[in-house]
Amino acid sequence: MALTKTTIAGAIGATDGAASVTTAGTVAVGMLARIDDEAVKVTKVSGTRVELARGQQGKMAVAHDVLAPFVYGTVDDWKDINFGPSAVAPRQYSYGQDGAVTPKPGTHIIRKATAAGLTLANPSVGENGTQLHIVSATAAAHTITTDGFNTESTSSDVATFGAAIGNFVDLEAIDGRWVVLGSKNVTLG
């Protein structure tokens, strides 16, 4: 069997022991799966409800948004696949609905099919150096609103993504603001 991808049908919290998937396909007890950057083990399957042992492979159990990828397979399917660094926090986050961006370092993937309206709180000066890579996985005009990118205030408080897959903005926390390091088809206004 090869690795198979579906998505979770609803958001799950860090302590939830189960997830509903959009299609259960061939998910079976004993399989390993990855939700965003978290490794999990399937302990029970009932229709599209999958019970999970969270935080496998040295990964921390964290919350995941609706439409986060759920990639599953047998232990043998994963034998040559690296789950990534065993960090205290994951490096990948998914957003399948409107809401707040988690201001943690890593890759933040917008998966909502229609335009997502996201907010991003300003960082504290203690978070200086935190970098976010925010990328669109869907062709929609997503927006991210904050108190002002770079050193600006409300004149540049909204980042608007062009409606194409792969558009992105790279941000770094510097002195209480998110500074744009680079972007592709994202405008500030």
ZADREN-10925 format. One record per residue: residue in one letter; y, x, z of N, C-alpha, C in turn. Coordinates in pm, whole numbers. Atoms other than C-alpha are relative to their C-alpha. Layout:
BEGIN
R  resn     nc2     nc1     nc3    cac2    cac1    cac3     cc2     cc1     cc3
R     a       Y       X       Z       Y       X       Z       Y       X       Z
...
END
This chain:
BEGIN
R  resn     nc2     nc1     nc3    cac2    cac1    cac3     cc2     cc1     cc3
R     m    -118      84       0       0       0       0     124      88       0
R     a    -127     -74       1     357     118     -62      97     -66      98
R     l    -103      57     -86     663      67     154      62    -121     -71
R     t     -55     124      53     807    -282     108     129     -33      73
R     k    -129      33     -62    1164    -399     169      26    -150      -3
R     t     -56     134     -12    1290    -733     292     124      16      86
R     t    -115      -8     -89    1581    -817     522     -25     -89     120
R     i      13      92    -113    1620    -976     863      88    -122     -29
R     a     -66     126      35    1724   -1340     838     108     -40     100
R     g    -101      29    -101    1940   -1340    1151      25     125      82
R     a     -34    -115     -83    2116   -1092    1375     -94       7     120
R     i      81     -19    -121    1912    -943    1662      74      96      93
R     g     -60     -85    -101    2029    -786    1985     -89     119      32
R     a      73    -122     -33    1922    -451    2124    -124     -26      85
R     t     114      28     -88    1683    -616    2371     -94    -107     -57
R     d      87     102      60    1533    -879    2136    -134      61     -39
R     g     133     -49      32    1159    -841    2090     -58     -56    -128
R     a      49      58     125    1134   -1028    1761     116     -16     -97
R     a     -99      23     106    1312   -1077    1431     -62     -95    -101
R     s      45      80     114    1288   -1335    1156      38      77    -125
R     v     -27     -70     125    1258   -1178     813      13    -102    -113
R     t     -20      96     110    1362   -1337     485    -131     -30     -73
R     t     134      20      56    1010   -1287     342     -97      88      77
R     a      97     -77     -78     710   -1180     549     -95      78     -90
R     g      87     -72      94     506   -1079     243    -129      45      64
R     t     124     -56     -51     233    -846     363      19      67     136
R     v     -22     -57    -134     378    -760     707    -122     -32      86
R     a     119      19     -83      84    -709     945      15      77     131
R     v       2     -65    -130      23    -613    1306     -40     147     -16
R     g      29    -143       4      24    -235    1357      85      77    -100
R     m     -85     -69      97     262    -160    1071     125      56      68
R     l    -128     -55     -42     569      55    1122     107     -56     -94
R     a    -112      49      82     907     -66    1000     127      70      44
R     r    -131     -54     -34    1264      51     991     102    -110     -27
R     i    -113      93      14    1561    -180    1053     123      89      11
R     d    -109     -98       6    1874      11     952     -59     137      29
R     d      48    -134     -34    1804     343    1125    -101      -2     115
R     e      90      12    -114    1575     211    1402    -145     -19     -45
R     a     143      14      28    1197     255    1388     -59    -101      98
R     v      65     102     -82     989     -40    1516    -146      -9     -39
R     k     142      24      30     620    -130    1536     -25    -150       7
R     v      31     143       5     493    -476    1440    -115     -29      97
R     t     102      34     -99     299    -633    1730     -59    -139     -21
R     k      51     135      28     260    -995    1607      79     -57    -117
R     v     -65      65     114     336   -1195    1292     -38    -148       2
R     s      22     144       7     377   -1573    1278      98     -56    -102
R     g     -89      42     109     517   -1693     945      98     111     -31
R     t    -101    -103      25     845   -1509     900      53      60     131
R     r     -38     -57    -130     879   -1432    1274     -89     120      28
R     v      74    -125     -23     780   -1073    1348      37      52     139
R     e     -25     -58    -132     740    -950    1706     -11     151     -12
R     l     -17    -143      19     831    -586    1753      -2      78     130
R     a     -19    -100    -105     792    -287    1981     117      84     -49
R     r    -125     -60      47    1146    -149    1955       9     147      38
R     g     -32    -137     -37    1277     206    1964    -113     100     -19
R     q     110     -92      28     980     390    1808      53     131     -61
R     q     -33    -128      66     981     749    1672     124      66      60
R     g    -115     -61     -66    1243     856    1927     132     -67     -30
R     k    -123      72      34    1495     603    1797      34    -100     111
R     m     -49      92    -102    1706     388    2027       4    -143     -56
R     a     -10     141      40    1679       6    2012     145     -42       7
R     v    -140      43       9    2016    -133    1900       6    -136     -69
R     a     -21     128      68    2160    -458    1765       6      22    -151
R     h      -5      -3     147    2127    -534    1392      55    -132     -50
R     d     -63     120      55    2327    -781    1184     -94     -68    -101
R     v      74      75     101    2191   -1049     951       0      80    -130
R     l      23     -68     127    2058    -906     621     -17     152      11
R     a      33    -143     -14    1991    -560     768    -134      22     -67
R     p     128     -24      68    1711    -400     565    -115      15      99
R     f     123     -10     -77    1359    -431     707    -104      58     -95
R     v      94     -70      88    1137    -172     535    -127      24      79
R     y     124      -9     -77     772    -185     639    -114      57     -84
R     g     120     -54      64     438     -23     563     -99      45     105
R     t     103     -51     -91     122     121     712      45     136      53
R     v     -30    -133     -56     130     437     922     -14     105    -110
R     d      18     -96     110      -2     625     616     116      -4     -99
R     d    -115      10      91     285     491     402     119      81      50
R     w    -114     -69     -61     530     653     645     -26     148      25
R     k      36    -136     -45     347     986     692      91     109     -56
R     d     -87    -103      58     578    1182     458     147     -41       2
R     i    -138      49      -7     893     985     539      58      37     136
R     n     -68     -35    -123    1138    1116     796      89    -116      42
R     f     -85     107     -50    1300     851    1013     140      51      32
R     g    -132     -56     -28    1600    1083    1044       4      60     138
R     p     -11     -67    -129    1730    1266    1347     -23     -98     116
R     s      21      81    -119    1625    1135    1686     122      11      89
R     a    -126      -5     -73    1977    1084    1809       2    -109     106
R     v     -15     102    -103    2089     881    2107      40    -132     -64
R     a     -43     122      70    2251     632    1870     -39      11    -146
R     p      36      -4     141    2153     534    1517     117      43     -87
R     r    -103     -45      91    2343     657    1216      27    -100    -111
R     q     -20      98     107    2328     343    1000      13    -140      60
R     y     -28     134     -50    2469      -6    1062      16     -93    -121
R     s     -12      98     108    2458    -322     848      83    -119      44
R     y     -85     116     -26    2701    -614     822     -28    -105    -106
R     g      33     107      93    2576    -936     663      84    -124      20
R     q     -87     113     -28    2846   -1164     800     135      53      47
R     d    -131     -38     -50    3212   -1162     905     -14      44     146
R     g       6     -44    -139    3278    -981    1233      67     135      17
R     a     -61    -128     -34    3368    -650    1390     -89     116     -42
R     v      70    -124      33    3271    -304    1264     -24      74     131
R     t      33     -81    -116    3092    -103    1532      62     138     -19
R     p     -68    -129      22    3315     205    1578     -83     119      46
R     k      91    -111     -32    3024     449    1601     -16      86    -124
R     p      15     -86     118    2976     751    1376    -122     -37     -82
R     g     112      27      88    2756     695    1075      39     -77    -124
R     t     -19      78     122    2712     490     761      -4    -148      35
R     h     -14     143     -27    2824     128     779      -9     -71    -135
R     i      28      62     129    2682     -87     497      34    -149       5
R     i     -37     142       9    2845    -420     405     -98     -66     -97
R     r     106      64      79    2563    -646     280      28    -147     -28
R     k     -31     142      22    2732    -989     278      20     -25    -149
R     a      -6      28     144    2696   -1146     -69     139     -43     -45
R     t    -138      39      31    3044   -1297     -58      93      91      80
R     a     -97     -89     -64    3362   -1128      62     -10      -6     152
R     a       7     -10    -146    3321   -1010     422     139      27      55
R     g    -123     -27     -72    3618   -1025     656     -36      72     129
R     l      38     -82    -115    3567    -741     904     123      52      72
R     t    -107     -61     -78    3784    -605    1183     -49     133      56
R     l      32    -132     -55    3797    -251    1319     104      33     105
R     a     -93     -32    -109    3951    -179    1659      46     145     -13
R     n     -49    -138       1    4170     130    1684     -81      84      98
R     p      77     -86     -90    3987     426    1839      89      48     115
R     s     -74     -66    -107    4087     581    2169      15     147     -37
R     v     -15    -142      32    4208     940    2164    -125      77      41
R     g     127     -62     -38    3878    1023    2337    -104      -5    -110
R     e      93      11     112    3703     923    2014      43      86    -119
R     n     -44     -88     109    3893    1182    1805    -119      71     -63
R     g     109     -65      72    3664    1323    1539    -111     -94     -45
R     t     102      97      42    3447    1010    1505      24     -35    -146
R     q     -12      30     142    3378     954    1136     -88    -119     -39
R     l      70     116      51    3278     630     965      -1       6    -152
R     h      13      16     145    3148     597     609     -36    -146     -21
R     i      21     143      18    3184     229     513     -16     -27    -149
R     v      32      17     143    3021     130     182     -46    -143     -27
R     s      41     133      41    2968    -197      -4    -132       6     -76
R     a     128      12      70    2613    -286    -107      -2    -125     -88
R     t     -10     121      81    2735    -602    -279     130       3     -80
R     a    -118       5      87    2988    -682    -552      93    -112      49
R     a     -93      98     -56    3242    -866    -334     122      73      52
R     a    -128     -58     -44    3605    -803    -233      11      -6     152
R     h       1      -4    -145    3542    -721     134     134      52      53
R     t    -120     -53     -65    3832    -656     373     -33      50     140
R     i       9     -52    -137    3859    -449     689     143       4      53
R     t    -132       8     -59    4156    -520     914       3      79     130
R     t     -21     -76    -122    4285    -284    1183     150      -4      31
R     d    -143      -1     -34    4621    -218    1352      81      93     -89
R     g     -71     -89      91    4712      23    1074     -81     125     -27
R     f      70    -121      38    4534     295     881      99     116      -7
R     n     -81    -121       0    4664     652     887     101      -9     114
R     t     -99       9    -108    4987     667    1088      86    -124     -17
R     e     -78     119      30    5114     339     948     -30    -110     101
R     s      29     117     -82    5135       9    1126     -42    -113     -94
R     t      44     116      78    5117    -332     959      20      15    -150
R     s     -16     -17     145    5221    -194     619    -131      44     -66
R     s     131     -37      56    4866     -66     575    -110     -34     100
R     d      98      41    -101    4651    -269     811    -124     -66     -58
R     v     118      60      63    4401    -409     556     -51      91    -111
R     a      67     -73     109    4155    -212     343     -77    -103     -80
R     t      66      98      87    4042    -424      46     -87      73    -101
R     f      97     -61      90    3730    -323    -145       6     -69    -136
R     g      20      58     132    3713    -373    -521    -138     -63      -2
R     a     126      75       0    3430    -614    -603    -107      72     -82
R     a     106     -75      66    3167    -354    -697     -88      69     103
R     i      93     -72     -86    2860    -205    -536      36     149      -2
R     g     -25    -143      -9    2919     149    -413     143      37      38
R     n    -135     -32     -46    3288     121    -327      -6      36     148
R     f       8     -48    -138    3359     298       2     134      48      50
R     v    -113     -65     -65    3612     426     250     -58      88     112
R     d      39     -93    -106    3564     729     477     116      13      97
R     l    -103      -1    -102    3756     722     805     -31     100     109
R     e      17     -85    -117    3813     962    1093     101     -42     106
R     a     -88      34    -112    3956     882    1437      85     122      34
R     i     -94    -107     -35    4267    1093    1494     116     -63      78
R     d    -111      43     -86    4508    1028    1782      21    -151       3
R     g     -10     144     -18    4431     658    1820      13     -81    -129
R     r      -6      69     129    4430     571    1447    -120      39     -84
R     w     102     -32     100    4173     555    1168      72      59    -120
R     v     -62     -70     112    4279     810     907     -99       0    -116
R     v      84       6     119    4146     767     553     -21     142     -54
R     l      36    -131      54    3963    1082     440     -26      -7    -150
R     g      29      19     142    3862     942     102     -46    -142     -22
R     s      47     136      30    3773     622     -76     -27     -11    -150
R     k      25      35     140    3650     469    -401      28    -148     -14
R     n     -37     139      28    3817     148    -523      26     -83     125
R     v     -42      70    -120    3954      56    -180     151      21      11
R     t    -145     -11     -10    4324     -22    -148      47     -40     140
R     l     -59      31    -130    4538     -29     167     125     -84     -22
R     g    -119      83      10    4799    -296     217      28     -76     126
END
